[in-house]
Amino acid sequence: MSLPKLHVAVLMGGWSNERPVSLMSGEGVAKALESKGHRVTRIDMDREVAQRLAEAKPDVVFNALHGAPGEDGTVQGMMDLMGLTYTHSGLATSVIAIDKELTKQALVPHGVPMPGGRVVETESLFAGDPLPRPYVLKPVNEGSSVGVAIVREEGNYGNPISRDAKGPWQEFEQLLAEPYIRGRELTTAVIGERALLVTELKPKSGFYDFDSKYTDGMTEHVCPAEIPDEITEACKALALRAHQLLGCKGTSRSDFRWDDTQGVEGLFLLETNTQPGMTPLSLVPEQARACGVEYPDLVEMIIAEALADAENAKAEAKAK
């Protein structure tokens, strides 16, 4: 694959909880593009982002934002109105995929196994548990394991949960409560229409939370995962199925929990991330590298798909 030399605006930063990760992703992407001879404009998103994009007049925007409003459809809708070509998923996909409950509604009817559970009002947690312990509480529309808490029988949150205990109930009015699935943490990246590999994530302590994801040395990545072939193939098939059902573009990453005492019946998809990290510790670049695709080539592949999609859309519009 060979791209012409382009002017690429790399959109990064923003004001979500994932701002530091987005800045690392964006800088990595920008340097990779410059190493390939492309002209890069770095844009740390603020409230004037539309004006800054209009002034830059890029050939394509690489969306390296994580979390709202860069991953929830807000920025996608803005760029659609501006007529900009941009990487990763579009408005509708972004709206659905960042919302864990909407994702379930889109995937479960098509046979994708996901944990049960329900959305609860935070206030109700201080009166009693919404599910039998152990269970998981997480924000409905945050990524990178932001605000995830595992409520165990013998935990330090209290019983019922104390208002004073540190946890996501202090930040969010609603939370998603799901049964806790014991077992192993697995993840699979999809690029275009190809599921890559399965990585097992082994945190050195606790679970795979935000700090474990982005602090060097806190999590061991086993890539490819040392798991039965049937689990590898199931992860890849489910990740690709989720990518297609949700209408993802460019790249996505699906995260799983696997109860290894239950075989394939113990495999559950937790979420599909439409704009997975592109930091030095991120999983998509790691899997791509293991498949023989170096980081700068991966970045160009994502841009190439965005450009091809834009051309196809123009052709379809002319044909109508």
Solvent accessible surface area in square Angstrom, and as a share of the most:
residue,aa,sasa,rsa
1,M,134,0.60
2,S,106,0.68
3,L,23,0.11
4,P,90,0.57
5,K,134,0.57
6,L,21,0.10
7,H,16,0.07
8,V,0,0.00
9,A,0,0.00
10,V,0,0.00
11,L,0,0.00
12,M,11,0.05
13,G,1,0.01
14,G,5,0.05
15,W,108,0.38
16,S,22,0.14
17,N,74,0.38
18,E,4,0.02
19,R,85,0.31
20,P,77,0.49
21,V,2,0.01
22,S,0,0.00
23,L,57,0.29
24,M,85,0.38
25,S,0,0.00
26,G,0,0.00
27,E,57,0.25
28,G,21,0.20
29,V,0,0.00
30,A,0,0.00
31,K,122,0.52
32,A,7,0.06
33,L,1,0.00
34,E,78,0.35
35,S,84,0.54
36,K,68,0.29
37,G,45,0.43
38,H,9,0.04
39,R,159,0.58
40,V,23,0.13
41,T,41,0.24
42,R,91,0.33
43,I,3,0.01
44,D,52,0.27
45,M,7,0.03
46,D,56,0.29
47,R,184,0.67
48,E,98,0.44
49,V,12,0.07
50,A,42,0.32
51,Q,104,0.46
52,R,77,0.28
53,L,0,0.00
54,A,53,0.41
55,E,116,0.52
56,A,21,0.16
57,K,162,0.69
58,P,15,0.09
59,D,77,0.40
60,V,1,0.00
61,V,0,0.00
62,F,1,0.00
63,N,2,0.01
64,A,3,0.02
65,L,3,0.02
66,H,10,0.04
67,G,1,0.01
68,A,46,0.36
69,P,21,0.13
70,G,1,0.01
71,E,13,0.06
72,D,35,0.18
73,G,5,0.05
74,T,81,0.47
75,V,4,0.03
76,Q,0,0.00
77,G,13,0.12
78,M,41,0.18
79,M,0,0.00
80,D,76,0.39
81,L,165,0.82
82,M,64,0.28
83,G,65,0.62
84,L,33,0.16
85,T,33,0.19
86,Y,28,0.11
87,T,0,0.00
88,H,11,0.05
89,S,0,0.00
90,G,25,0.24
91,L,79,0.39
92,A,68,0.53
93,T,13,0.07
94,S,0,0.00
95,V,63,0.36
96,I,58,0.29
97,A,7,0.06
98,I,24,0.12
99,D,30,0.16
100,K,14,0.06
101,E,46,0.21
102,L,66,0.33
103,T,2,0.01
104,K,20,0.09
105,Q,113,0.50
106,A,29,0.23
107,L,0,0.00
108,V,70,0.40
109,P,102,0.64
110,H,100,0.45
111,G,59,0.57
112,V,3,0.01
113,P,49,0.31
114,M,17,0.08
115,P,8,0.05
116,G,45,0.43
117,G,37,0.36
118,R,122,0.45
119,V,50,0.29
120,V,8,0.04
121,E,95,0.42
122,T,10,0.06
123,E,109,0.49
124,S,55,0.36
125,L,1,0.00
126,F,36,0.15
127,A,92,0.71
128,G,30,0.29
129,D,53,0.27
130,P,21,0.13
131,L,32,0.16
132,P,116,0.73
133,R,33,0.12
134,P,63,0.40
135,Y,0,0.00
136,V,18,0.11
137,L,0,0.00
138,K,16,0.07
139,P,2,0.01
140,V,22,0.13
141,N,77,0.40
142,E,33,0.15
143,G,15,0.14
144,S,5,0.03
145,S,24,0.15
146,V,17,0.10
147,G,22,0.21
148,V,34,0.20
149,A,3,0.02
150,I,22,0.11
151,V,0,0.00
152,R,108,0.39
153,E,107,0.48
154,E,160,0.72
155,G,42,0.40
156,N,134,0.69
157,Y,43,0.16
158,G,33,0.31
159,N,102,0.52
160,P,59,0.37
161,I,3,0.01
162,S,48,0.31
163,R,137,0.50
164,D,131,0.68
165,A,16,0.12
166,K,178,0.75
167,G,14,0.14
168,P,5,0.03
169,W,11,0.04
170,Q,96,0.43
171,E,121,0.54
172,F,40,0.16
173,E,149,0.67
174,Q,86,0.38
175,L,0,0.00
176,L,0,0.00
177,A,0,0.00
178,E,5,0.02
179,P,61,0.39
180,Y,56,0.21
181,I,24,0.12
182,R,119,0.44
183,G,27,0.26
184,R,64,0.23
185,E,26,0.12
186,L,0,0.00
187,T,0,0.00
188,T,0,0.00
189,A,0,0.00
190,V,1,0.00
191,I,15,0.07
192,G,16,0.16
193,E,117,0.53
194,R,131,0.48
195,A,14,0.11
196,L,7,0.04
197,L,39,0.19
198,V,2,0.01
199,T,0,0.00
200,E,7,0.03
201,L,6,0.03
202,K,86,0.36
203,P,37,0.23
204,K,132,0.56
205,S,75,0.48
206,G,80,0.77
207,F,62,0.26
208,Y,15,0.06
209,D,44,0.23
210,F,54,0.22
211,D,82,0.43
212,S,3,0.02
213,K,16,0.07
214,Y,46,0.18
215,T,63,0.36
216,D,117,0.61
217,G,51,0.49
218,M,65,0.29
219,T,19,0.11
220,E,83,0.37
221,H,46,0.21
222,V,22,0.13
223,C,38,0.23
224,P,83,0.52
225,A,12,0.10
226,E,138,0.62
227,I,20,0.10
228,P,68,0.43
229,D,116,0.60
230,E,101,0.45
231,I,1,0.00
232,T,32,0.19
233,E,101,0.45
234,A,19,0.15
235,C,0,0.00
236,K,52,0.22
237,A,62,0.48
238,L,29,0.14
239,A,0,0.00
240,L,45,0.22
241,R,101,0.37
242,A,0,0.00
243,H,2,0.01
244,Q,88,0.39
245,L,53,0.27
246,L,11,0.05
247,G,33,0.32
248,C,7,0.04
249,K,87,0.37
250,G,3,0.03
251,T,0,0.00
252,S,0,0.00
253,R,16,0.06
254,S,0,0.00
255,D,11,0.06
256,F,0,0.00
257,R,35,0.13
258,W,9,0.03
259,D,19,0.10
260,D,58,0.30
261,T,96,0.56
262,Q,104,0.46
263,G,27,0.26
264,V,65,0.38
265,E,138,0.62
266,G,2,0.02
267,L,3,0.01
268,F,57,0.24
269,L,0,0.00
270,L,31,0.15
271,E,34,0.15
272,T,3,0.02
273,N,19,0.10
274,T,4,0.02
275,Q,2,0.01
276,P,2,0.01
277,G,8,0.07
278,M,4,0.02
279,T,3,0.02
280,P,117,0.73
281,L,59,0.29
282,S,8,0.05
283,L,10,0.05
284,V,0,0.00
285,P,4,0.03
286,E,43,0.19
287,Q,0,0.00
288,A,1,0.01
289,R,107,0.39
290,A,60,0.47
291,C,38,0.23
292,G,63,0.61
293,V,27,0.16
294,E,90,0.40
295,Y,39,0.15
296,P,40,0.25
297,D,52,0.27
298,L,0,0.00
299,V,0,0.00
300,E,10,0.05
301,M,64,0.29
302,I,1,0.01
303,I,0,0.00
304,A,25,0.19
305,E,44,0.20
306,A,10,0.08
307,L,43,0.21
308,A,50,0.39
309,D,45,0.23
310,A,24,0.19
311,E,104,0.47
312,N,87,0.44
313,A,58,0.45
314,K,121,0.51
315,A,60,0.47
316,E,110,0.49
317,A,66,0.51
318,K,176,0.74
319,A,90,0.70
320,K,205,0.87
